[in-house]
Amino acid sequence: MRVRFAPSPTGQLHVGGARAALYNWLTARRNGGTFVLRIEDTDRARSTPENVEQILDALRWLGLDWDEGPISQVERSDRHQELLARLLDEGRAYRSQATAEDVKAYKAEHGADRGFRGERWTGVGEGAVRLRVPDDGETVVHDVIRGDTTFRHEHLDDPVIARADNTVLYNFAVAIDDMDAEITHVIRGEDHLSNTPKQLLVLEALGATPPVYAHLPLLHGPDGKKLSKRHGAASVQELRDAGYLPEAVDNYLALLGWGDEDDETLIALDELVQRFSVERVSCNPARFDEQKLRWMNGRYLRDLSPQELTTRLEAFTGRTGLLAAVEIAGDKMQTLAEFWPLCGFIFDGPSDDPVAREKWLDEQGRSAVADARAALAELEPFDVERIDVALRAVVDQRGAKPRDVFQPVRVALAGTAVSPGIFETIALLGRDDTLRRLDAALAG
């Protein structure tokens, strides 16, 4: 088995492309096959080295290694020209100067459903190249997900396969590249379904055996519309920057359209390799819901040891010495990006949240902070258990609700109303830093 992922390097890798790559990779790995990476870089203006690297970077982050490639499509131009000349010599293709208006006129004369048939151009080296489509018969796309789709030849135009300057077009180049790479299975988005009969006709003209096709349902947002940036992160790099783990992204993408009979949600990549089958992919559109991904990512985060989570967070934030904070905040995050807003005050001092200060550090709140400071000042040893007892005693003495003491203290220490557990935070800051921050809040 030989499969391929063939993205156009036009920017960051879209999550739909990432899912196609993942499904190809899982199929190859489960069946002991070969995963080929081909870069369809014929658009030279957009196919910059930087854009190619973004594709490779995304695949590496997802853990999807390739066995062959990356193969540059544009570097295969000589092979494309060789086979274009062959089809012209054999009469399976012809040159035509037909314009869009000519095609329109042809259909007006022969019927809108009649495929365009051009006149053979007898000049030398002039006109675009069209592939001859037989008038009779049909081309059938056998799809392991969608079943058979039949295209009657009488309804198909003779497709243009090269421009007048011999620059070959997408469907011709892709068919040749798949043939030469001996690709056995093409797994790609259903937006390519309309291209498939054209590619099959090219392969038939070249006498090649076609691959097996599987066209994946498109990804929609929670509102049922085609996935885009309005739904949140739409690329692999955006997901990474938002603090998602690659193993969670792999797991979530695998479940978009595919389901295992055991109906489990958290499935590690190595187990996905054992379970995945493209035949079990649904033909219905799948909905990408970032809230569900956040939930799943939180589950993966909580399964990491404090040491491993710290390693991930230090790489993500570029900071070091985070272990102690991770140990008191690790279960409060769903993404890596949530750590610094939650714990950054421990390292950089209180943030400045005017709303929180106005709400919790009024006269009553400052009085609670002063009582808490007095209770903490002489505490020995200064640990979580004794801090808990001391602050709850303040609550009792004031006849207050816990939040009427704890929240003012939290805002005094963190500058905001959100932090890890208040007792654990105070113990981590230590006596001196805690008292210094409380004093600053009282003096402010």
C-alpha positions as CSV (number, residue, x, y, z in Angstrom):
1,M,0.0,0.0,0.0
2,R,1.3,3.5,-0.9
3,V,-0.6,6.6,0.1
4,R,0.3,10.3,-0.3
5,F,-0.4,13.7,1.2
6,A,-0.1,16.4,-1.4
7,P,-0.7,19.9,0.0
8,S,-0.3,23.2,-1.8
9,P,2.1,25.3,0.3
10,T,0.0,28.5,0.4
11,G,0.4,29.2,4.2
12,Q,-0.3,27.4,7.5
13,L,-1.7,23.9,7.3
14,H,-5.5,24.0,7.6
15,V,-7.0,21.5,10.1
16,G,-8.9,19.9,7.2
17,G,-5.6,19.2,5.5
18,A,-4.1,18.0,8.8
19,R,-7.0,15.5,9.1
20,A,-6.3,14.2,5.5
21,A,-2.6,13.8,6.4
22,L,-3.5,12.0,9.6
23,Y,-5.9,9.6,7.8
24,N,-3.3,8.8,5.2
25,W,-0.6,8.3,7.8
26,L,-2.8,6.0,9.9
27,T,-3.7,4.0,6.8
28,A,-0.1,3.6,5.9
29,R,1.1,2.7,9.4
30,R,-1.7,0.2,10.0
31,N,-1.1,-1.6,6.7
32,G,2.7,-1.5,6.7
33,G,2.5,0.8,3.8
34,T,4.4,3.9,2.6
35,F,3.4,7.5,3.3
36,V,4.6,9.8,0.5
37,L,4.7,13.5,1.0
38,R,4.4,15.5,-2.2
39,I,4.4,19.3,-2.4
40,E,2.1,20.6,-5.2
41,D,4.1,23.8,-5.7
42,T,3.3,24.8,-9.3
43,D,2.0,28.1,-8.1
44,R,5.5,29.6,-7.8
45,A,4.3,33.0,-6.4
46,R,2.8,31.3,-3.3
47,S,5.0,28.2,-3.1
48,T,7.8,29.9,-1.1
49,P,10.4,28.0,1.0
50,E,8.7,29.5,4.0
51,N,5.3,28.2,3.1
52,V,6.7,24.7,2.4
53,E,8.4,24.8,5.8
54,Q,5.0,25.6,7.4
55,I,3.6,22.4,6.0
56,L,6.6,20.3,7.2
57,D,6.6,22.1,10.6
58,A,2.9,21.2,11.2
59,L,3.4,17.6,10.2
60,R,6.4,17.2,12.5
61,W,4.5,18.8,15.4
62,L,1.6,16.3,14.9
63,G,4.1,13.4,14.8
64,L,3.3,12.4,11.2
65,D,6.6,11.3,9.7
66,W,6.8,10.6,6.0
67,D,8.6,7.8,4.3
68,E,9.3,9.4,1.0
69,G,9.6,13.1,0.0
70,P,9.0,15.9,0.2
71,I,8.7,15.6,-3.6
72,S,8.4,18.9,-5.5
73,Q,5.8,18.7,-8.2
74,V,7.4,21.5,-10.2
75,E,10.7,19.6,-10.3
76,R,8.8,16.9,-12.3
77,S,8.0,19.2,-15.1
78,D,10.2,17.3,-17.6
79,R,8.2,14.1,-16.9
80,H,4.9,16.0,-17.4
81,Q,6.1,17.4,-20.7
82,E,7.2,13.9,-21.8
83,L,3.8,12.5,-21.3
84,L,2.0,15.5,-22.7
85,A,3.9,15.1,-25.9
86,R,3.1,11.4,-26.0
87,L,-0.6,12.0,-25.7
88,L,-0.4,14.6,-28.5
89,D,1.5,12.2,-30.7
90,E,-0.9,9.4,-30.1
91,G,-3.9,11.6,-30.8
92,R,-5.3,11.2,-27.3
93,A,-5.0,14.9,-26.8
94,Y,-5.2,17.8,-29.2
95,R,-4.6,21.5,-29.4
96,S,-7.5,23.9,-29.4
97,Q,-7.9,27.6,-29.5
98,A,-11.5,27.4,-28.3
99,T,-12.4,30.2,-25.9
100,A,-15.0,30.3,-23.1
101,E,-17.4,31.9,-25.6
102,D,-16.8,29.1,-28.1
103,V,-17.7,26.5,-25.4
104,K,-20.8,28.5,-24.5
105,A,-21.8,28.6,-28.2
106,Y,-21.2,24.9,-28.5
107,K,-23.5,24.1,-25.6
108,A,-26.1,26.4,-26.9
109,E,-26.1,24.4,-30.2
110,H,-25.8,20.9,-28.7
111,G,-27.5,21.3,-25.4
112,A,-26.3,22.4,-21.9
113,D,-25.7,18.9,-20.8
114,R,-23.5,18.0,-23.8
115,G,-19.8,17.9,-23.1
116,F,-17.7,20.3,-25.2
117,R,-15.8,18.7,-28.1
118,G,-13.2,20.9,-29.7
119,E,-11.9,20.9,-33.3
120,R,-8.3,19.7,-33.7
121,W,-6.0,22.7,-34.3
122,T,-3.8,22.0,-37.3
123,G,-1.3,24.8,-36.6
124,V,2.0,24.0,-35.1
125,G,2.5,24.5,-31.4
126,E,-0.5,26.7,-31.0
127,G,-3.5,26.5,-28.7
128,A,-4.2,24.9,-25.3
129,V,-4.1,21.1,-25.0
130,R,-7.3,19.3,-24.4
131,L,-7.7,15.6,-23.6
132,R,-10.0,13.6,-25.9
133,V,-13.0,12.2,-24.0
134,P,-14.9,9.4,-25.7
135,D,-18.4,10.2,-26.7
136,D,-19.7,6.9,-25.5
137,G,-19.4,5.1,-22.1
138,E,-18.8,6.4,-18.7
139,T,-16.2,6.9,-16.0
140,V,-17.0,5.5,-12.6
141,V,-15.3,6.8,-9.4
142,H,-15.2,3.8,-7.0
143,D,-15.0,5.4,-3.6
144,V,-14.6,3.4,-0.4
145,I,-16.5,6.1,1.6
146,R,-19.1,7.4,-0.8
147,G,-19.7,4.4,-3.1
148,D,-19.7,4.7,-6.8
149,T,-20.2,8.0,-8.7
150,T,-20.8,7.7,-12.4
151,F,-19.9,10.4,-14.9
152,R,-21.3,9.8,-18.4
153,H,-18.8,10.8,-21.1
154,E,-21.3,12.6,-23.2
155,H,-21.7,15.1,-20.3
156,L,-18.0,15.7,-19.8
157,D,-16.1,18.5,-21.6
158,D,-12.8,17.6,-23.2
159,P,-10.7,19.0,-20.3
160,V,-7.8,21.4,-20.8
161,I,-4.7,19.6,-19.5
162,A,-2.1,22.2,-20.6
163,R,-2.0,25.9,-21.5
164,A,-0.9,27.1,-24.9
165,D,2.7,27.4,-23.6
166,N,2.6,23.7,-22.6
167,T,2.3,24.5,-18.8
168,V,0.4,21.5,-17.5
169,L,-2.7,21.9,-15.3
170,Y,-3.4,20.4,-12.0
171,N,-5.4,17.4,-13.0
172,F,-2.9,16.2,-15.5
173,A,0.2,16.7,-13.2
174,V,-1.5,15.0,-10.3
175,A,-2.5,12.0,-12.3
176,I,1.0,11.5,-13.6
177,D,2.6,12.0,-10.2
178,D,0.3,9.5,-8.6
179,M,1.0,7.0,-11.4
180,D,4.8,7.4,-11.2
181,A,4.8,7.2,-7.4
182,E,2.7,4.0,-7.7
183,I,0.1,5.4,-5.3
184,T,-2.4,2.7,-4.5
185,H,-4.9,4.7,-2.4
186,V,-5.8,8.4,-2.7
187,I,-7.4,9.7,0.5
188,R,-8.4,13.4,0.2
189,G,-11.2,15.9,0.8
190,E,-14.5,15.6,-1.1
191,D,-13.8,19.0,-2.7
192,H,-11.6,17.0,-5.1
193,L,-14.4,14.6,-6.1
194,S,-15.1,16.7,-9.3
195,N,-11.4,16.4,-10.3
196,T,-11.3,12.6,-10.0
197,P,-13.0,11.7,-13.3
198,K,-10.6,14.0,-15.1
199,Q,-7.7,12.3,-13.5
200,L,-9.1,8.9,-14.2
201,L,-9.4,9.8,-17.9
202,V,-5.7,10.9,-17.9
203,L,-4.7,7.6,-16.3
204,E,-6.8,5.7,-18.8
205,A,-5.2,7.5,-21.7
206,L,-1.8,6.6,-20.3
207,G,-2.8,3.0,-19.8
208,A,-2.3,3.2,-16.0
209,T,-4.1,1.4,-13.3
210,P,-6.1,3.9,-11.2
211,P,-5.7,4.0,-7.4
212,V,-8.5,3.4,-4.9
213,Y,-10.2,6.6,-3.9
214,A,-11.6,7.8,-0.6
215,H,-13.0,11.3,-0.5
216,L,-13.4,12.6,3.1
217,P,-16.3,14.7,4.2
218,L,-15.5,18.4,4.6
219,L,-15.1,20.0,8.0
220,H,-17.8,22.4,9.2
221,G,-18.0,24.6,12.2
222,P,-20.5,24.1,15.0
223,D,-23.0,26.3,13.0
224,G,-22.9,23.8,10.1
225,K,-21.0,26.2,7.8
226,K,-17.7,25.5,6.2
227,L,-14.9,25.7,8.7
228,S,-13.1,29.1,8.7
229,K,-11.3,31.5,11.0
230,R,-14.6,32.8,12.3
231,H,-15.0,29.5,14.2
232,G,-11.7,30.0,16.0
233,A,-8.3,28.4,15.2
234,A,-8.4,27.0,11.7
235,S,-4.8,25.9,11.2
236,V,-2.4,23.5,13.0
237,Q,-0.1,26.4,13.9
238,E,-3.0,28.4,15.4
239,L,-3.9,25.3,17.6
240,R,-0.3,25.0,18.7
241,D,-0.1,28.7,19.6
242,A,-3.4,28.4,21.5
243,G,-1.7,25.8,23.8
244,Y,-3.2,22.5,22.5
245,L,-1.1,19.3,22.7
246,P,-0.3,17.5,19.5
247,E,-1.6,14.2,20.9
248,A,-5.0,15.8,21.7
249,V,-5.2,17.4,18.2
250,D,-4.4,14.0,16.6
251,N,-7.0,12.3,18.7
252,Y,-9.7,14.9,18.0
253,L,-9.0,15.1,14.2
254,A,-9.2,11.3,14.0
255,L,-12.7,11.3,15.4
256,L,-14.0,13.9,13.0
257,G,-15.9,11.6,10.6
258,W,-14.4,8.3,11.9
259,G,-15.6,6.3,14.9
260,D,-14.5,3.1,16.5
261,E,-17.0,0.5,17.4
262,D,-15.9,0.8,21.1
263,D,-17.0,4.4,21.0
264,E,-14.0,5.5,23.1
265,T,-13.0,9.2,23.1
266,L,-9.4,9.3,24.3
267,I,-7.3,7.1,21.9
268,A,-3.5,7.5,21.8
269,L,-1.9,7.7,18.4
270,D,-0.3,4.2,18.5
271,E,-3.7,2.8,19.3
272,L,-5.3,4.8,16.5
273,V,-2.9,3.0,14.2
274,Q,-4.3,-0.3,15.3
275,R,-7.9,0.7,15.0
276,F,-8.2,3.1,12.2
277,S,-9.9,2.1,8.9
278,V,-10.8,4.6,6.2
279,E,-13.8,2.3,5.3
280,R,-15.4,3.4,8.6
281,V,-15.3,7.1,7.7
282,S,-18.7,8.7,7.4
283,C,-19.7,10.5,4.2
284,N,-21.5,13.2,6.2
285,P,-19.8,16.5,7.0
286,A,-17.9,16.5,10.3
287,R,-18.2,19.4,12.8
288,F,-15.0,20.9,14.2
289,D,-15.9,22.2,17.7
290,E,-13.0,23.9,19.4
291,Q,-14.9,23.7,22.8
292,K,-14.8,19.9,22.5
293,L,-11.2,20.0,21.6
294,R,-10.5,22.2,24.7
295,W,-12.2,19.6,26.9
296,M,-10.2,16.8,25.3
297,N,-7.0,18.7,25.6
298,G,-7.7,19.3,29.3
299,R,-8.0,15.6,29.8
300,Y,-4.7,15.0,28.1
301,L,-3.1,17.8,30.3
302,R,-4.3,16.2,33.5
303,D,-2.9,12.8,32.4
304,L,0.6,14.3,32.2
305,S,2.9,14.1,35.2
306,P,3.8,17.4,36.8
307,Q,7.3,17.0,35.5
308,E,6.2,16.4,31.9
309,L,3.6,19.2,32.0
310,T,6.3,21.5,33.3
311,T,8.5,20.6,30.4
312,R,5.7,21.3,27.9
313,L,4.9,24.6,29.6
314,E,8.5,25.8,29.8
315,A,8.9,25.1,26.1
316,F,5.6,26.9,25.4
317,T,6.2,30.0,27.6
318,G,10.0,30.3,27.3
319,R,10.3,30.5,31.1
320,T,11.9,28.1,33.5
321,G,11.4,27.1,37.1
322,L,7.7,26.5,36.7
323,L,7.3,23.1,38.5
324,A,6.1,24.4,41.8
325,A,3.4,26.5,40.1
326,V,2.4,23.6,37.9
327,E,1.9,21.4,40.9
328,I,-0.8,23.8,42.3
329,A,-2.4,24.8,39.0
330,G,-2.1,21.9,36.6
331,D,-5.7,20.6,37.1
332,K,-7.2,24.1,36.4
333,M,-6.1,24.4,32.8
334,Q,-7.5,23.1,29.5
335,T,-4.7,24.5,27.4
336,L,-1.0,25.4,27.9
337,A,-1.9,29.0,27.1
338,E,-4.1,29.3,30.2
339,F,-1.1,28.7,32.5
340,W,0.5,32.2,32.4
341,P,-2.8,34.2,32.8
342,L,-3.4,31.9,35.8
343,C,0.1,31.8,37.4
344,G,2.1,34.6,35.8
345,F,1.6,36.8,38.9
346,I,3.6,34.3,40.9
347,F,6.7,35.1,38.9
348,D,6.1,38.7,37.6
349,G,4.2,40.2,40.5
350,P,0.5,41.2,40.7
351,S,-1.3,42.0,37.4
352,D,-3.6,45.1,37.2
353,D,-7.2,44.2,37.0
354,P,-9.1,47.4,37.9
355,V,-12.5,45.7,37.9
356,A,-11.3,43.1,40.4
357,R,-9.6,45.7,42.6
358,E,-12.7,47.9,42.6
359,K,-15.0,45.0,43.5
360,W,-12.8,43.3,46.2
361,L,-10.5,45.9,47.6
362,D,-13.1,48.3,48.9
363,E,-13.1,49.3,52.6
364,Q,-14.6,46.0,53.7
365,G,-12.1,44.0,51.5
366,R,-9.1,45.9,52.7
367,S,-10.2,45.2,56.3
368,A,-10.3,41.5,55.5
369,V,-6.8,41.7,53.9
370,A,-5.5,43.4,57.1
371,D,-7.0,40.7,59.3
372,A,-5.5,38.0,57.0
373,R,-2.1,39.7,57.1
374,A,-2.1,39.7,60.9
375,A,-3.1,36.0,61.0
376,L,-0.3,35.0,58.5
377,A,2.5,37.1,59.9
378,E,3.3,34.9,62.9
379,L,2.4,31.6,61.4
380,E,4.9,28.8,61.9
381,P,5.5,26.7,59.9
382,F,4.3,28.5,56.9
383,D,2.6,25.6,55.1
384,V,-0.7,24.9,53.3
385,E,-2.3,23.2,56.2
386,R,-1.7,26.0,58.7
387,I,-2.5,28.7,56.2
388,D,-5.8,27.0,55.6
389,V,-6.6,26.9,59.3
390,A,-5.5,30.5,59.9
391,L,-7.5,32.1,57.1
392,R,-10.6,30.1,57.9
393,A,-10.3,31.4,61.5
394,V,-10.3,34.9,60.0
395,V,-13.6,34.0,58.2
396,D,-15.1,32.8,61.5
397,Q,-13.9,35.8,63.5
398,R,-15.4,38.2,60.9
399,G,-18.7,36.3,60.7
400,A,-18.1,36.4,56.9
401,K,-18.5,34.1,54.0
402,P,-15.2,32.5,52.8
403,R,-15.2,34.4,49.6
404,D,-15.4,37.7,51.4
405,V,-12.0,37.0,52.9
406,F,-10.3,34.8,50.3
407,Q,-11.2,36.9,47.2
408,P,-9.8,40.2,48.6
409,V,-6.6,38.3,49.6
410,R,-6.4,36.7,46.2
411,V,-6.7,40.1,44.4
412,A,-4.1,41.6,46.8
413,L,-1.7,38.8,45.9
414,A,-2.5,38.3,42.2
415,G,-4.0,41.6,41.1
416,T,-6.9,39.6,39.6
417,A,-9.7,37.5,40.9
418,V,-8.4,34.3,39.3
419,S,-5.5,32.2,40.7
420,P,-4.7,28.7,41.8
421,G,-6.0,27.7,45.2
422,I,-5.4,30.5,47.7
423,F,-3.8,28.4,50.4
424,E,-1.4,26.8,47.9
425,T,-0.6,30.1,46.3
426,I,0.3,31.7,49.6
427,A,2.5,28.8,50.6
428,L,4.3,29.0,47.2
429,L,4.9,32.7,47.5
430,G,6.3,32.3,51.0
431,R,5.8,34.5,54.0
432,D,8.0,37.4,53.0
433,D,6.5,37.8,49.5
434,T,3.0,37.3,50.7
435,L,3.3,39.9,53.4
436,R,5.0,42.4,51.0
437,R,2.1,42.0,48.5
438,L,-0.6,42.4,51.1
439,D,1.2,45.5,52.5
440,A,1.3,47.0,49.0
441,A,-2.4,46.4,48.5
442,L,-3.2,48.0,51.8
443,A,-1.0,51.0,51.0
444,G,-2.4,51.4,47.5
